[in-house]
Amino acid sequence: MTRHPYQQCRRCVMDTSDAFITFDENGYCNHCTDYFQNTSHRTYRGEESNKQFLALVHEIKSTSQNAQYDCVLGISGGVDSCYAAYVCKEAGLRVLSVHMDNGWNSDISVKNIRNIVEKLGFDYESFVLDWESFRDLQLSFLKASVPELETPTDIAILGAMHQVAARYGVKYIISGGNFATEGILPKSWHYDAKDLRYIKSIQRKYGKSKRIRIPLFGFLQELYYKYFKRIRIIYLLNLVDYDKEKAMKLLIDQLGWQYYGGKHYESIYTRFVQSYILPNKFNIDYRRATLSTQICNGKISREQALNELSKPIYDSERASADKAYICKKLDISEDDLNKIMSAPPLSHQDYPNNQRFLEFLYKTYRKLKKIS
């Protein structure tokens, strides 16, 4: 995947494991430069953000007066979504919390969801996927030898949340996504989950069934929900002073929340993908993106990030146990998984996709939005 001699940014810790990274004359990469020039303006900015937050809460409440709920909140048991739930409670929003259950919840994530929902007094729904169809799609992506192994989950979350919101007549979906901890993510590491042509082409080639029986969310679905159903996704944490360490302490002290060991490790499959498959097969270490974001927003120093990267990403005992569990649940042998790991890495460009068409559509949409 790497197209350059090895080089690491002198300001953050991104490096040429991103095939498309570029560096300026100072040795600073495009990721941290873009963060400071663009992304940082979309994070918390004191009083300006406070006013935006209050105005948004007022808008949500005013729009939802005749509905049972003000918003739908996607909750995974992780720190971001659980803290977003806390922020919603503090703002006085009537929340329907929804968990998209893809069959890979860790015990800790299940307990976290239960504690958060019960202690905040929110109504709760579990959107359970058709396991056989979802497993088939996950296996297809594994066999396709592409890094987008979480696309089946990502697309199902979007589809499920919009379906639930539409069913209740809710106009706002609250997401725990945020620029404070996720502001840097190389495009070469994860292609657009909304490209249904790409998803379906992989399923047709590798799946047992050609039909995907889980919620999908492509460009047409996005248009339908956004313009006909008037449903918006709100990233509430971008408008609050979100410090992850302080948020975790608050959740632990007040809501009985437990830490699960790493970013997105509330899912066993995600833990295995990010800590075993991606580093070993694709030379992708998601810690680099997370730590680089934290450097840019002043939460840690570059030296601290380098020290963290020097630590093993996955201890051998957990890797072995997770590998056995995942193979059993996916109904494949460890030899099958080893063959998948040894197959040459590919990218979305090796499969039919709508990248150019979607890029044109979204570019046009952004221009029209500026004009309006």
N, C-alpha and C positions, 0 to 999 in steps of 0.2 A: 504493500500500500504506500510505502514511503518513496518519494520521488526526488529527494534532496540528500546530499551528505548530511550527517547528523548535525543538528544545531538546536540550541535551546535559547529561548527568549531570556534576555538579561534583566527584564523587569518582572515577568511572571514566570511560570514554570511550564508553559506550553512548549512543545518541541515538534520535530519533524515526524513524529508519529501521526500528525495531521498532514496528509499528503499535500494539502493546498495552502499550508501556512506560508506567510511571507514575512520578511524582516526589513526594517529600515536601516539607515546608516548607523544608528545607535545600537542596533541589535535588538530593538523592540519589535515584537510581533504584531501582526494585524489584529489579533484577538484583544490584547489589552489596549491597543491604540483605539480600536473601535469601541471598547467598553468606555473609555474616558471621553471619547468624542460623542458617543450616541447613547449607549445603554445607561450610563450613570445619570443622565437627565431623566430617566424613566423610573428611577428608584426614589426613596423617601427624601424629600427636600424641605423638611421642617414645616413651618407655618403654611406654606403653599400646599403641601400635601395634606396637612390637617384639614384645610378648607375644602380641598377636593374630596377627601374622605367623608366629611360631614354632608357635603352636597350630594354625593353618590348615595349615601345611606338614606337621605331624605327622598331622593328620586326613587330608590327601590321601594321604600315604604309607601310612597304616594301612588306609585304604579300598581302596587299589589294589594290595595285596600279591599278589593272584592274577591281576592284569592285566599285559599286556605293557608298558603305559605308565601313568604316574601321571596324566598330563594331556595334553590337546591344546592346542597354542598356535597361535593365528592370527597369521601373520606377513606383513607387507606390504612390508618393506624400510624402513619409516619408523622414526623414532627411538623412538616409544612401544613398538611391538611388539618391536623389536630389543632395547631395554633390558629389557623384560619377559622376553625370552629369557635375557638375562644374569642377571637376578635368579633365574630358575628354575634355571639352572646352578649358581649360588652356593648355592642352597638344596638342591642334590642331588636334584632331581626328574628322573624319567625322562620325557622330553618327546618327543612326536610333533609336530613343527612342520608346519603346514598352511598353504599359500597358496591363497587363492581367486583363480584367474586369470580375470579378465573380459576379457582382451585388451588392456588399456590400460597395462600395466607400462612404466615408463620403463627405459632401460638401466641407470641407476644403481640402481633398486630391485631389479632382477634380480641385479646384482652383490652388493648388500647382503645379500640373502637367502642367496645362495650362500656368501658369506664367513661370515655369522653361523652358519649351519647347520653348515658344515664345521668351523669353529674351535671351536664349542661341542660338537661331536660328537653332534648330534641327528639322529634319523631324520627324513625329510622326505617329504611328499606334496604334489603340486600338484593341486588340485581345479579342473579346467578346465570352464568353462561352455560350453553349447551356444551358439556365437557367434551364429548366425542368430536364435535366439530372444531372446538377450540384447540384440543390436543392435536388434531390432524393439521390444522393451520400452523401451530407452533413447530411441529415436526417438518412441515414443508419448508419453513424458513431456515430451520437447522440444516436440512439437506441442500438448500439453495446456496449455502456457504457465503451468505451475506451478513454484514454486521447488524442489520436491522432486526435483531431477534426479538425485540420488544414491540415491534409494530403491531402484531396481533392484539396485544394488551392495550397499547396506546389508542388504536382505532376503536376498540370495543368500549373503552372508557368514554370517548367522545360520543359514540353512538348511544350508549346506555344513558348517559346524563341528559342528553337532549330528548330521548324518548320519554324519560320520567318527567322532565320539566314540561314537555308538551302535554302529557297526560293530565297534569295538575293545573295547567294553564299558568305556569310560572315563567316569568320573563328573564330571570337572572340565574345563572349557574356560577357558584363561587368555586374557584380553583385555588389550590395551595401553591400553584406555580408562581415564581417570583424571580426578579432580576438580581436580588441581593445575594442569592446562593446559586442561581442558574444562569447568570448573565453571559457566560462563555460556554459555547458548545459548538465544536467544529462541524461544518456541514458534511465533511467527508466521513464523519463517524456515524451519522444517522440521517438517512434520506427521508423526505416528506412522507409521513404516515398516511396522508390523505390521497395518495396516488393509488386509486383502486385498480387501475390497469396493472400496475406493478404487483399489487397484492394478489390479484386474481391470476396473473400469469404464473406466479410461483405456485399457487395452489393447483392450477391445471397441470403443471409439469410434475409436481411431487406429491400431491395429495391423493388420498384414497378416494375421496369424494370431490367432485368438481364444484359442489354447492357449498357455500360458506353460510352456516346457520348461526352467526353471531351478528350483533349490530355493527354496521359499517358506517363510515362517515367520510364521504368524499366531497368533491367540490359542489356537486348538485345538492347533496344533503345539507351542506353548509349554507348554500343559498336559500334552500327551503326554510330551514329553521331560523336563519338570521332575518330574512326579509318577509317571509309569509307568517311565521310564528312569532317574529320579533323577540327571539331569545338571544341574549348576550352572555358571553363568558366574562366574568369579572375577576381580575387578579388583585384581590384586596390587599395582599401583603405588600404590594408595591407602594401603597399609600400609607403604610405605618412604619414606624422605626423598628424594623425586623432584625433583631440580633438572635441568631439561631441558638447560641449557647444560653442566653437569658431565657429564650422561649422554652427550651428544653427544661430548664430548672423550674420555671413556672408550672409547666405541665406536670412535672414530677411531684412538685410540692402540693399543688392544688387539685390535681385531677387524677392522681394515681397512674400516670403514664410511665411507661418503661422504655428505655433505649434498647434498640435492636442490633446495634453494632456497626452500622455504616449507612451511607446515603442509599435510600431505597431498599435496604436490607429487610424491610418489613415483608417483602415477598421472597420466598425461598428461591424461586426461579430467577428473579432479578439479581439476587445475591450471587447466584452461580454464574449467570451470564456476565455480569460486570466484573466479577472477581476471578473468574477462571477462563471462560470461553474467549471473551474479548481480548484480554491481555495475552493469552497464550497463542491464539490463532491470528488475531488481527493487529497485535501490538497496540491496543487501545486501552489506556488506563484512565478511567473516568475521574480518578482522583485529581489528575492534572487540571481538568477543566474546573472542578469544584474549588480546588486550592487556588487556582489563578484568579477566579472570581473573588475569593476571600482576600487575596492580596490587593486586588484593585479597589475593593471597597473598604480597605484599611483594617480588616479584622485580624489578619495575621501578617507576619513578615515573610519575605521570600525565603529566608533561612529556615523558618519554621516549616514552610511548605516542603523545602528540599529534605528536611529531616523526616517529615511524614512520608515522603515518597521513598525514602531509603528503607522503610519498614516493609516486610512482606505483605502483599496485598491480600493473601489468603493463607491461613494456616493449613498444613497438610491434612490434619485429622478432619477438620470441617470440610475441606474440599473433597476428601474421600467419601465422607458420609453423605454430603449433598449430591455427589455424583451418583452414588448407589440409589439414593431416594428418587432422583430425577429420572434415571433410567427406568426404574420400576414403575413410576407414575406415567411415563410416556410410553411404556410397554416396548422398550428397546433394550438391547444388551449393552454392556459397557464396551464390548468390541464395536458395536454399531456406532456408539458415540465417539470412540477413538478414531474410527474411519472418517467420521464427519470432521473431527478436529484436524486430521491430517490432510483433508482435501484442500486444494488451492483456494485461497481467499478470493472471492468475487465481489462485485459491487452491483448496485441497482442498474448500472449501465449495461450489464451483461444480460438483462432481461427486458422484455417490452415494458415501456413506461410512458408516462405523459409529462415528463419533466418540462420540456420546452413549452408545451401548451399551458401547463399550470403556472409556470413562471410568468408567461405573458398575461394570463388572466389576473394573477395577483398584482403584477406590476401596474396593469391598467386600473384595477380596483383602487390601489393606493393613490394613483394620480387623480382619479375621479373624486376620491374622498377628500383630497386636499382642495380641489376646486370647489366642492360643495361646502 
